[in-house]
């Protein structure tokens, strides 16, 4: 079978092929923060459960970047000066979506498994081994969502893979280009890969 040119290459960064057990539990704690608010009412709320959404924001404030991001006070690059301001930043960000949308997003994320592709019976290793495209797999060095060791584990099953680590302290946020240096590294690496 021949593939169109655009299907001969694939790039994945700051994500995973399967949600590993630690990630499932992390997401469960996020969901629990929302659902613990009495206003959530089992998902049958009439107004957004603001206390639960704020707690969910606080939960993610410890996961979005990295320990060293905090130690080096990189949050000042976002115009934030104190940990209280960082917490408020996350709480405000997480208060913008609907609570049930978050619950379903997290539930879907928990069930992520490329092995659920028809024909693999849940076996992510076999699914990864079946990939025909050249793959650039780029974890972030300090990503607390998708740990570099888990991504290294997944990459070993992809036949034609280039495993490149994004060297950053911005954690998962690196994938969204929160740091101009990270965005430049990602763009340059992808371009070099596609030009090979």
C-alpha positions as CSV (number, residue, x, y, z in Angstrom):
1,X,0.0,0.0,0.0
2,X,1.4,3.4,-0.9
3,X,0.5,6.5,1.1
4,X,0.2,10.1,0.0
5,X,3.3,12.2,0.9
6,X,1.6,13.9,3.8
7,X,1.0,10.4,5.5
8,X,4.6,9.3,5.3
9,X,5.7,11.4,8.2
10,X,4.2,12.0,11.6
11,X,5.1,14.2,14.5
12,X,4.0,13.9,18.1
13,X,5.1,16.1,20.9
14,X,4.1,16.5,24.6
15,X,1.6,13.6,24.3
16,X,1.4,9.9,24.6
17,X,0.2,6.8,22.8
18,X,-1.4,5.4,25.9
19,X,-2.4,6.9,29.3
20,X,-0.3,5.1,31.8
21,X,-1.6,4.3,35.4
22,X,0.0,7.4,37.1
23,X,-1.7,9.6,34.5
24,X,-5.1,7.9,35.1
25,X,-4.8,8.6,38.8
26,X,-3.6,12.2,38.2
27,X,-6.7,12.8,36.1
28,X,-8.9,11.2,38.7
29,X,-7.7,13.7,41.3
30,X,-8.5,16.5,38.9
31,X,-12.0,15.2,38.4
32,X,-12.4,14.7,42.2
33,X,-11.5,18.3,42.8
34,X,-14.5,19.4,40.7
35,X,-16.9,16.8,41.8
36,X,-16.2,17.5,45.5
37,X,-17.9,20.8,45.2
38,X,-21.5,20.3,46.5
39,X,-22.7,22.7,43.7
40,X,-21.5,20.1,41.2
41,X,-24.5,18.0,42.2
42,X,-23.5,14.9,40.3
43,X,-23.2,16.9,37.1
44,X,-26.7,18.3,37.3
45,X,-25.7,21.9,38.3
46,X,-27.6,25.0,37.4
47,X,-24.6,27.2,37.9
48,X,-20.9,26.3,37.4
49,X,-19.4,24.8,40.6
50,X,-16.9,27.7,41.1
51,X,-15.2,26.2,44.2
52,X,-14.6,22.9,42.4
53,X,-13.3,24.6,39.3
54,X,-10.9,26.8,41.4
55,X,-9.7,23.6,43.2
56,X,-9.1,22.0,39.8
57,X,-7.0,25.0,38.8
58,X,-5.0,24.7,41.9
59,X,-4.5,21.0,41.1
60,X,-3.1,21.8,37.7
61,X,-0.9,24.6,39.0
62,X,1.4,21.9,40.3
63,X,1.4,19.9,37.0
64,X,1.5,22.3,34.1
65,X,5.2,23.2,34.3
66,X,8.0,21.7,36.4
67,X,9.6,21.9,39.8
68,X,12.6,23.8,38.4
69,X,10.2,26.2,36.6
70,X,9.1,27.3,40.0
71,X,12.5,27.2,41.7
72,X,13.9,29.5,39.0
73,X,10.8,31.8,39.2
74,X,10.0,31.4,35.5
75,X,6.4,32.4,36.4
76,X,7.7,36.0,36.4
77,X,7.9,35.7,32.6
78,X,4.1,35.5,32.7
79,X,4.0,38.7,34.8
80,X,3.3,36.8,38.0
81,X,5.3,37.7,41.1
82,X,4.1,35.4,43.9
83,X,2.8,31.8,44.3
84,X,-0.6,33.3,45.2
85,X,-0.6,35.0,41.8
86,X,0.3,31.8,40.1
87,X,-2.5,30.0,41.9
88,X,-5.0,32.8,40.9
89,X,-3.8,32.6,37.3
90,X,-4.6,28.9,37.2
91,X,-7.8,29.2,39.0
92,X,-9.0,31.9,36.6
93,X,-7.9,29.9,33.6
94,X,-9.8,26.8,34.8
95,X,-13.0,28.7,35.6
96,X,-13.5,29.5,31.9
97,X,-14.8,26.1,30.9
98,X,-17.9,24.1,31.7
99,X,-17.3,21.6,34.6
100,X,-18.9,18.6,32.8
101,X,-16.8,19.4,29.8
102,X,-13.7,19.0,32.0
103,X,-15.0,15.7,33.5
104,X,-15.5,14.2,30.0
105,X,-12.2,15.6,28.7
106,X,-10.4,14.0,31.6
107,X,-12.3,10.7,31.3
108,X,-11.5,10.6,27.6
109,X,-7.9,11.3,28.3
110,X,-7.8,8.5,30.9
111,X,-9.0,6.0,28.3
112,X,-6.4,7.1,25.7
113,X,-4.8,4.0,24.1
114,X,-3.7,3.7,20.5
115,X,-4.1,-0.1,21.0
116,X,-7.9,0.5,20.9
117,X,-7.5,1.0,17.1
118,X,-9.5,-1.9,15.5
119,X,-7.4,-5.0,15.1
120,X,-5.1,-4.5,18.1
121,X,-7.4,-5.6,21.0
122,X,-6.0,-2.9,23.3
123,X,-2.4,-3.8,22.6
124,X,-0.6,-0.4,22.3
125,X,2.8,-2.1,21.6
126,X,1.4,-3.9,18.6
127,X,-0.3,-0.8,17.4
128,X,2.9,1.2,17.6
129,X,4.8,-1.5,15.8
130,X,2.4,-1.3,12.9
131,X,3.2,2.3,12.1
132,X,4.5,2.7,8.6
133,X,5.3,6.4,8.7
134,X,8.5,8.0,9.8
135,X,7.8,9.4,13.3
136,X,9.3,12.3,15.2
137,X,8.5,11.7,18.8
138,X,9.3,14.7,21.0
139,X,8.7,14.5,24.7
140,X,9.4,17.4,27.0
141,X,12.3,16.9,29.3
142,X,10.3,18.1,32.3
143,X,6.7,17.2,31.4
144,X,4.9,16.0,34.5
145,X,1.8,14.9,32.4
146,X,3.7,12.7,30.0
147,X,6.9,11.6,31.7
148,X,9.9,11.3,29.4
149,X,10.6,7.6,30.5
150,X,7.0,6.6,29.5
151,X,7.5,8.2,26.1
152,X,10.9,6.6,25.7
153,X,9.2,3.3,26.5
154,X,6.6,3.9,23.8
155,X,9.1,5.1,21.2
156,X,11.0,1.8,21.3
157,X,8.1,0.1,19.6
158,X,7.8,2.5,16.6
159,X,9.8,1.0,13.7
160,X,11.1,4.3,12.1
161,X,11.3,6.8,15.0
162,X,13.4,9.8,15.8
163,X,13.3,10.4,19.5
164,X,14.1,14.0,20.3
165,X,13.7,15.6,23.7
166,X,12.6,19.2,24.1
167,X,15.2,20.7,26.6
168,X,13.1,23.0,28.8
169,X,12.0,23.7,32.3
170,X,8.5,24.8,31.1
171,X,7.1,21.3,31.5
172,X,3.9,20.4,29.5
173,X,3.5,24.1,28.7
174,X,6.5,23.8,26.4
175,X,4.3,21.9,23.9
176,X,2.1,25.0,23.5
177,X,5.1,27.3,22.8
178,X,4.7,29.2,26.1
179,X,8.4,29.9,25.9
180,X,9.7,31.5,22.7
181,X,12.9,29.3,23.0
182,X,10.7,26.2,23.2
183,X,8.6,27.2,20.2
184,X,11.7,27.9,18.1
185,X,13.2,24.5,19.1
186,X,10.0,22.6,18.2
187,X,9.6,24.4,14.9
188,X,13.2,23.9,13.9
189,X,13.2,20.2,14.9
190,X,10.0,19.5,12.9
191,X,11.3,21.4,9.9
192,X,14.6,19.5,10.0
193,X,12.8,16.2,10.3
194,X,10.5,16.9,7.3
195,X,13.4,18.1,5.2
196,X,15.3,14.8,5.6
